[in-house]
C-alpha cells in the first residue's frame, strides 16, 4: 500500500511538520484494514505529538514500490516509506540509518536475523516492519487416508509419505513443488536451507548458489520427488505458488511449503492443516527461511527527529502486534514476538514464531539481489526438467550472480 503524500513536507510557519508516509496495502480482500490501521496510528501519534502530522495514502503492493521510486526520482521523496526493498535507496545515500532515527531500546528490540537482513555494509538502513517464515503444511485428511501416523521429520519421510499419498489417496499433488516464476526464489531458498546449506550466500556474504551442498539438494529433489512422479501433473517449473496454494485449499495437495495466510485460507475451506518445520536431510535443519517487509526514513526533507519519533511510536508493542495480528504476520521485535507467542488467540502462529529467531533471510541488503532473484525465478524450474542436470542450472544462476555482484 503506497502512501502518496500531498504537500511539500516542509515545516509550516507555525512550526508544525507534516511527514509524508507511503505504505503498502496488506488487505488482499480489498477491505480497508490497512488504511484504518495507519489512519488510527497517525491520529494517535499526533495526539501525543501535536506539532507533527502524518499525511497518509495507501496503495496496492502492485504499485507501491514503483510509486515510491517515481517520487524519489522526481525529487519528492516521502519522509517514510513502508515497501518491499530498501537496498537501492541505501546505496544511493538517500536513507537515514537506524541509529540516526530510533531510540536505543527500540533499535535493540528487533529480532537478530531481521537486523542482519536490514544491513548494508554493516549499517542498518532497512527497519523490518512485519515478518514471516515458512513451514511444511500437510492435509490431515489425506494423511489419514494414506495411513501416515507421524509428522515427517526427514527427507526420507517426505519421500515415503509422498509415495503413500500417491498410492492411497486421490491427491493430485502428493508434494506440490512450485518452482514457477512467481516465487521460485523463496521455494528454492527453503530447500537450500533444509539441505543444510546457508542459502544463497556464504558466511563471507558472497553468492554461493552453485555450492556442492546446494547442487546435492536439487539432485535429491529431482531424483526422489520429481522423477518418481510425486509432484503432480504440472511440472514444477510451470507451477506457481498461487496455483499450488489454491490446489491445497481444494484438498488436492498432500504436502507443500506454506506461510500463515495459507493456513487461514485452508481453514476457511475446511481443510484440516498440519504444519511442521520443513524436514532436513536427517532431521530438523538449523534454519528456516524468513522474509520481511521494510520501513525506512528518507533524508531529503531533513525531518530526522520527527521521523525518529514517529518510528519509535510505530514500533511500540501495541502497534506492532495490532498490524501483525490482523494480517496473520509475525512481529519483528523481541517483546512483541514473546507477547504473541503467549497469547492463546494466536496459537496457530506459534510454530512460525518459533522458527523466526533462527531464520535466514534472502540477501536483501545487496543491490544485486533483485537481478539475482529474477535469474532464479526464470531458470531454477528448468533444473527439474528431464534431461537437465541441476548442476548446470545452478551454475548458470551462479554466473549471473557473480556478474551482478561485481556491478554493486
Order of alpha helices (4+ residues) and beta strands (2+ residues): beta-alpha-beta-alpha-beta-alpha-alpha-alpha-alpha-beta-beta-beta-beta-alpha-alpha-beta-alpha-alpha-alpha-beta-alpha-beta-beta-alpha-alpha-alpha-alpha-beta-alpha-alpha
